[in-house]
């Protein structure tokens, strides 16, 4: 399935990071939501297309976006105002 975000929205695949404290692995239920992700698709707005492209890494707010599932994989659709930074 192909998803094309509209306007100033971006389709993002969250980057999960394994958390470890010493030799203890923190279970999924105790982990914080990831706040970094990889841009999969960019919306139709010209300004957002100038700022981001597929493959870019971004930083976003903890509770940003709407979660969707594409091919059994979790993704987020995030508005431009919820994107904090581009990671290079």
C-alpha positions as a Markdown table, in Angstrom:
| # | Residue | x | y | z |
|---|---|---|---|---|
| 1 | Unk | 0.0 | 0.0 | 0.0 |
| 2 | Unk | 1.3 | 3.4 | -0.9 |
| 3 | Unk | 0.4 | 6.4 | 1.3 |
| 4 | Unk | 0.8 | 10.0 | 0.1 |
| 5 | Unk | 0.4 | 12.6 | 2.9 |
| 6 | Unk | -1.5 | 15.8 | 2.0 |
| 7 | Unk | -0.6 | 19.4 | 2.7 |
| 8 | Unk | 2.1 | 20.0 | 5.3 |
| 9 | Unk | 2.1 | 16.4 | 6.6 |
| 10 | Unk | 4.9 | 13.9 | 6.6 |
| 11 | Unk | 4.8 | 10.0 | 6.7 |
| 12 | Unk | 7.4 | 8.8 | 9.2 |
| 13 | Unk | 8.7 | 5.4 | 10.3 |
| 14 | Unk | 9.6 | 5.7 | 14.0 |
| 15 | Unk | 13.1 | 4.5 | 14.9 |
| 16 | Unk | 12.9 | 2.2 | 17.9 |
| 17 | Unk | 16.0 | 2.2 | 20.1 |
| 18 | Unk | 16.7 | -0.7 | 22.4 |
| 19 | Unk | 17.1 | 0.6 | 25.9 |
| 20 | Unk | 19.5 | -1.0 | 28.3 |
| 21 | Unk | 20.5 | 0.0 | 31.8 |
| 22 | Unk | 23.7 | -2.0 | 32.7 |
| 23 | Unk | 22.8 | -5.6 | 32.0 |
| 24 | Unk | 19.0 | -5.0 | 32.4 |
| 25 | Unk | 16.9 | -4.6 | 29.2 |
| 26 | Unk | 13.9 | -2.3 | 29.7 |
| 27 | Unk | 10.7 | -4.0 | 28.6 |
| 28 | Unk | 8.6 | -2.4 | 25.8 |
| 29 | Unk | 5.8 | -1.4 | 28.3 |
| 30 | Unk | 8.2 | 0.8 | 30.3 |
| 31 | Unk | 9.9 | 2.4 | 27.3 |
| 32 | Unk | 9.2 | 6.0 | 26.2 |
| 33 | Unk | 7.9 | 6.5 | 22.7 |
| 34 | Unk | 10.6 | 7.1 | 20.1 |
| 35 | Unk | 11.1 | 10.7 | 19.2 |
| 36 | Unk | 13.2 | 10.2 | 16.1 |
| 37 | Unk | 12.1 | 8.8 | 12.8 |
| 38 | Unk | 12.8 | 8.3 | 9.1 |
| 39 | Unk | 10.8 | 10.3 | 6.5 |
| 40 | Unk | 9.0 | 7.9 | 4.1 |
| 41 | Unk | 6.9 | 10.4 | 2.2 |
| 42 | Unk | 6.4 | 14.2 | 2.2 |
| 43 | Unk | 3.1 | 16.0 | 1.7 |
| 44 | Unk | 2.0 | 18.1 | -1.3 |
| 45 | Unk | 2.9 | 21.5 | 0.2 |
| 46 | Unk | 5.8 | 23.2 | -1.6 |
| 47 | Unk | 7.4 | 24.5 | 1.6 |
| 48 | Unk | 7.6 | 21.1 | 3.3 |
| 49 | Unk | 9.0 | 19.6 | 0.0 |
| 50 | Unk | 11.9 | 22.2 | 0.2 |
| 51 | Unk | 12.6 | 21.2 | 3.8 |
| 52 | Unk | 12.4 | 17.4 | 3.8 |
| 53 | Unk | 12.7 | 14.4 | 1.5 |
| 54 | Unk | 12.3 | 10.7 | 1.8 |
| 55 | Unk | 15.2 | 9.2 | 3.8 |
| 56 | Unk | 15.7 | 12.2 | 6.1 |
| 57 | Unk | 15.9 | 11.7 | 9.8 |
| 58 | Unk | 13.7 | 14.0 | 12.0 |
| 59 | Unk | 13.1 | 14.7 | 15.7 |
| 60 | Unk | 9.5 | 15.1 | 16.7 |
| 61 | Unk | 7.4 | 15.6 | 19.9 |
| 62 | Unk | 6.7 | 12.7 | 22.2 |
| 63 | Unk | 3.0 | 12.5 | 21.4 |
| 64 | Unk | 3.1 | 13.8 | 17.8 |
| 65 | Unk | 1.2 | 12.5 | 14.9 |
| 66 | Unk | -1.4 | 9.9 | 14.2 |
| 67 | Unk | -0.3 | 6.3 | 14.3 |
| 68 | Unk | -1.2 | 4.1 | 11.3 |
| 69 | Unk | -0.1 | 0.6 | 10.2 |
| 70 | Unk | 1.2 | 0.0 | 6.7 |
| 71 | Unk | 2.2 | -3.6 | 5.8 |
| 72 | Unk | 2.1 | -4.6 | 9.5 |
| 73 | Unk | 4.6 | -1.8 | 10.4 |
| 74 | Unk | 3.8 | 1.2 | 12.6 |
| 75 | Unk | 4.1 | 4.6 | 11.0 |
| 76 | Unk | 3.1 | 8.2 | 11.9 |
| 77 | Unk | 1.6 | 11.0 | 9.9 |
| 78 | Unk | 3.0 | 14.1 | 11.5 |
| 79 | Unk | 2.1 | 17.7 | 10.8 |
| 80 | Unk | 4.9 | 20.3 | 10.0 |
| 81 | Unk | 4.2 | 22.1 | 13.3 |
| 82 | Unk | 5.0 | 18.9 | 15.3 |
| 83 | Unk | 8.4 | 18.4 | 13.7 |
| 84 | Unk | 11.2 | 19.8 | 15.9 |
| 85 | Unk | 14.3 | 19.3 | 13.8 |
| 86 | Unk | 16.0 | 17.6 | 10.9 |
| 87 | Unk | 18.9 | 15.4 | 12.0 |
| 88 | Unk | 22.0 | 15.3 | 9.8 |
